Amino acid sequence: MRLLANGITLNYEVFGDSGPWVVLSHSLMCDLTMWGAQIDALKNHFRVLAFDTRGHGASEAPDAPYTLDQLAVDVKELLDSLEINSPHWVGLSMGGMIGMVYAIKFPNSFASLTLCDTTSRMPLEVQPAWRERIDIAKAEGMKALVPGTMERWFTGSFLSEPRPELKFISTLIEKTPVNGYVGCCHAISQINCTDRLGGIQVPIKIMVGDSDVGTPVSMSKEIQAATHGSSLTIIEGASHLSNVEQPQQFNKALLDFLKEQSVR
């Protein structure tokens, strides 16, 4: 389904018939389909909204740098149009960043926040890497980014065997519009909101793969230290896309947290 929000067309899907709302926000270079295993686990207990972020999937991909504030407003207008109030937010990597900025910009909008394999601050020393990736995408296309991205997103043991998940994710990376990738790289490379996380007054669950090299455990611990009463779950045997590499561990931690919040 498609809807006009913040001046662009966003693609979204709804799953489940009853229960509290859960909003799923995906990683850079993916789309809503990366949440397949989570949607299957959630839809019998919750109503699930999964959407394609600006520049990804079937959503519009304007040719311009994006900001995290802009991406947050995109989702606010989507949720307002669908009359979804106080949902539980689940975001991985870029999706977690959007969730943090949204919660700061629009206080008390969420029932809870689940922040997965993400960061609240992008170190200065990684800025050249972002510029290099942008240059590669513009010059060679998204396919050139696949090998390096897969090495960061999955553990060596997971990559060592042919798996349908690997083909699926590599295809999502290749299909990402260059405009959308570049626009979102500009947004996420500038995140720096750690000192404002203390103002978020909703329950927060933090989840991270124990082998995540893109947003390592130390970044999740930084978020935990800056937030009130948050809890941290480390997913064993997973790198950056912990929801894909270890779906059973991921889903158990997520469902336990969301069910706990729903009965409060």
N, C-alpha and C positions, 0 to 999 in steps of 0.2 A: 504494500500500500504506500501511497505517496501523499505528501502534504506540504504546503508552502509554509515555511517558518523562517523568520529573520531574513527574508528576501531570497531564499533559495528553496529548492525542492529537496525534501528529505525522504528517504525510504525507510519504512519500518514494518514490523510484523508483530502481531499479538498472539500469544499462546495461553491456553488455560481459560477456564470459565468462571472461576471464583477464587476468593481469597485476597489478601493484600497484594498490592502492586509491587513488582520488582522490575527495575529498569537495568538492562545490561548494556554496557558501553565498552566497545572492543578496542583492541590494540591498533597502533599504526600498521598500515599495510595489510589489514584484515578487513572483515566486514561482519555483519551480525551472525553469519553462519559459523564463525569460530566458536560460538557458544552452544553448538549442537548438543553436546553431552550434558551441559548445564540446563538447557531448556527442557530436555527429556526428564531430568531429575526434579525440576521446579514446577512444571506445568500442572501437576496433579494437586499441588498445594497452594499455588499462587497464580495470579494473573501476571503474565510476563510480557513486557515491552522490550523488544530488541530493535535497535535502529542502526543505520549506517551513518557514521559521522560524515560531516561535510568533507567532500573530496574522496570519499571511499564508497565502494559497492555501487548501489544504484542511486545514491544521493548525488546532488550536483557538485561539480568540482570547479569552482571559479579559479581563474588564473590570477592569483594574488596571494601575498603572505597572509596567513590567518593568525589570530590570537586566541589564547585560551578563554579570555572573556567572551570573544565572539562565539566560540564553540559552545560555551555554557549558555549563552543567550539562544543559540539555535535550539538547544534541548529544552530550555524553559518554554519557548514558544510552542514547541512540539507538545510538551506535556500540558500546557495550558489549553491548546486546541483540542486535545483528547480528554480534557477534564480529569487528568490524573493528579491527585493531590497526595502529598506526603508519601511517596513511594520509597521503597528500599533501593538504594543505588548500589550497583555492583560494577566496578570498573577495573579493567586490567591495563596496566601500562598507561598509554594515552588516556584510556577511559577512566583510570584512577585520577589522573591529573585534572581532567574535566570535572570529575566529581568534587574534588577538593576546591577548585576555583568556584564552582557553582555553589557549594555550601557556604563559602565565604561571602560570595557576592549576593546570595539570596538566603539569608539565615533562616533556619527552621523549616526549610523546604522538604527535607528528607526525614523519613522515619529512622533510617540508619544508613551508614556508609560502609561498604566493603571495598577496601583498597588493595588490589592485587598486583604484585610485581611492578611497583611504580615508585615514583620519587616526588618529593615536594621541592627539590632543588637540583638544578643541573649544574654540576661543577664547571668552572671556567676551562679546566684542562680538557674537557671533552668537546668544546665548541668547534675546534678544527675538524673533528671527526664528522660532526653534523654537516659542516660546509663541504667536506669531501663527498659525503653521500649524496648531497644535493647536486653537486657537480656531475657525479657519475650518472645519476638518474636523468639529468638533462642531456648529457652527451651520449649515453649508451642505452638508456631505457631501463625499466624496472628489472628486467631479467638479469642484468649485471649485478644487481644487489642481492640476488637470491642466495648464492653460496655463503657469503659472509653473514647474512641475516640468519640463515638456518643454523650456522655454527654458534651464534649468540643465543638463539632462542631455544635450542634443545641440547641436552647432554650428549657426550660422545657415544655413550652406550645406546641411547635412543636412536641416534643417527646411523648406527652401525648396521642396522637391519632394515630391509625394505618394509615400509609400513604405509598404509593408505593415508594416515594422518600427515606424513611428510609430503606426499604428493599434493594433498589437499591444501596445506598451508603454502607450499611453494607456488601453487597456482594462484592463490589469493594475492601473494606478493606481486607476481607478474601482472595480474589484472588491475592492480591499483593504478589509477590515473596519475601520470607524472605530476600534473598540476596539483592534484590533491595531496600527494606525498610531499611535495615541496612546500605547499601551503601549511600543512600540519607540522612539518619539521621546523619551520620558523616559529610556530606556536609553542611546541613542547620543549624546544631547546632553550626557551627563555623562562621556563618555570622557576619561580623563586618565592614560595609562599610559606615556608616552614614557620616563620615568626608570626603568622596569622592563623595557624591551625588551632591554637588554644581557644579561639573564639567559636569553634564548632561545638555545638552543645547536643549532639546526637550520638548514640552508641556507634562505635567504630570497630570494625574487624579488619586487621591487616593480615594479608597472606602473601607468602613469597617462597619461591623455589629455593632450596638450599644451595643450588649450584647456579643461580641466576647471575650472569656476568654483566648484563645490561643495567639492571637496577638491583644491585646485590642486597643481601640481608642487612648490611649496615645502613642502607637507605631506608629500609622499612623500620629499623630500630630508631632512626632519627625521627620518622613520622610518629612512632609510638611515644617517644620521649616528649614530643611537642603537643600531644593530644591528651585529653582528659579521659582516663579510664578505658583506653583502647586495649584490645588484646591482639596478640601476634601469634599466628600459626605458621610454622615453617613446613613446607611441603617437601618431603624427602624424595630424592631422586628426580628432581625437576630443575629445569633452568627457567627461562623467561616466560614461556607459554605453559605455565604450570597446570592450567586448566585442561590443556590438550595432552600433555605428557603424563600427568598423573590424575586423571579425571575422578577416580574413586576417592582418593584422599581429598582432593579439592572439593568435590561435591559434598562429602560428609561434613567437612569444616563449614562450608557455606550453609548447608541446610540446618545444621545444628544451631548456628548463629541466627539465621533468619527465623527459625521456629521459636527460638528463645525470645526474640524481639516481638514476634507476633502475638505471644500470649501475655505480654506485659500490659 
